[in-house]
Amino acid sequence: MKANILRRAAGFFSILILLAAFVANFSTHAAPSSTTVFNVPFDFVVAGKTLPAGSYLVVRSTLYSKDILSLRRLDDNEGVYVLTLTVESNATQKDSKLVFNHYQDQYFLSEFWTSGETTGRKVLKSEKEKSLARAVEKRGMKTERVAVLSRQQ
């Protein structure tokens, strides 16, 4: 009985070791994630949530999905995950930056760009942002686009 239990335990641990080796191997061959810190000087809206001004860590996950951005405030780790789409530029980006659309008195996160790349991430517009954009356009005004460059470390 004891020998049977020990054989099963050894088999279980062998499977765990193989699984850990597979995950480690997969992780080393996946493209590295892109992590950048930004000092955002104003409150802004992303994924339906208003985030306060502050320093934010932005991580683009490439292990499971390059479509998801994580924004975390350094002070209290408050933040959100947001679904994005690929956006392309004709030129390689000189700086990492967050781009915001500014309507009246509100800022909405619009894009994330990483220095040295020609592709970035575009945040889908919420219904609230679409409504504000229509109101601004109706008044004959243009949407202001504001870029916040990454903090130098």
N, C-alpha and C positions, 0 to 999 in steps of 0.2 A: 504494500500500500504506500509506504513512504517513498520507495523507489519510483513508483508511478507518479506521485506528486512532484518529485524532484525532476523527472524527465519532462513533465508538462511545463513546469516552471522554467526549465532550461530552454525549452522550445519557445515559450512566450518571450523570454528575454532575448533570444536570438532574433526573433521577429522585430522586437523593439530596436535592437542594434542596427539591423538592416534598414529599418525605416528611418532611423536617425541619420545613417550614412547617406541614404537617398536624398533626404531633405537638405543635408549639408552640401551634397554635390549639386543639387538643383540650385541652391542659393548662390553658390559660387559661380555658376554659369549664367545666372540671370543678370540682366543689366542692373547696375547699381541704382538705388533710388536717388532722387535729386532732393536735397534738403537745403533750404535757404531761409535766412532771417530777415524780416522787414520791420522797420519802424513806421507804422501807419499813424499819421498825425490826426486822424479824424475817425469818428464812428462810421461803420459801414455795414451794409446788409449783404449776406451771402447765405444761400440755402434757406431763405425765409427767416433767418435769425440776424438780429442786430448785434454786432460785436463792437466793443468799445475800442477807442484809440489805444495803441500800445505796440509792443514788440511781439511779432508773430513768427512762429516757425512754420514754414510751408514745406510739406513733404509730398512729392509725387511718387506714388508707389508704382514700381514696375515689376515687382515680384508676382503679384496676382492680377493687377489691372492698372494700366497707365492712365485710365480714365478717371481715377479717383484722386482728388487732392485732399490732404488733411491740413487744416489751419488750426494751430494751437497757440494761444496767448502764453507767453513765457512767464508772466506774473502768477497766473493761477491755473494754467493748463486748460482753461476754458476754450472751446472751439467747436469746429464742425468738420464733417466730411462732405465733400461736394462732388457731384458727377460732372465731368467735363468732356469736351470734344476736342479733337485735334484742329489746330489752326496753323496755317503756314505763312511764312514771310519770304520775300525774295532775297533778303539779306540775313546774314548771320547776326544774331543778337550780340551787341557789345556788352550789355549789362543784363543781369537778372532783374526782373521787375514785375510788379503787380500793376495792372491797369484797371482803373475804376471808371464807371460812367457816373457823372454827376448831374442830377436833376434837382432843380430847386435847392433844397437843403439836405438832400440825401445822396449818399455814395453807395454804389452797388459794385461788387467785385465783378469784373468782366473777363480778364485774361491773366494768365501767368506765363512768363517767359523766362527761360534759363539762358545765361550768357553762353556763347559758343554754339548755339543751336539755331536751326532755321524753323523749327516747329515749336509751338507753344500749346497751351491748354486754354480753351474758351469755356466760360461758365454759361450755362443756359439761362436766359432771362426768365424771371418769375412773372406771374401775371401782374403783380404790383409794379414791377419795373416797366413792363410793356405799357401799362396804363399811364405812368408818369412820362414815358417817352412820347406817347401820343399827345399828351397835354402840352408838353414842351414844343413839339412840332406844330401843333395847332396854333400856338402863339407866335409862330414864325421864328422861334429860337432854335439854336443847335445844342445838341448834347455836348457837354464839356467832358473830355477824356483826360484823366489825371493819372500819371504814372508815378509810382513810388519805387525807387531803386533799392536793391538789397543793401543791407548794412555791411560795411567793410569790417572784416574780422582780422 
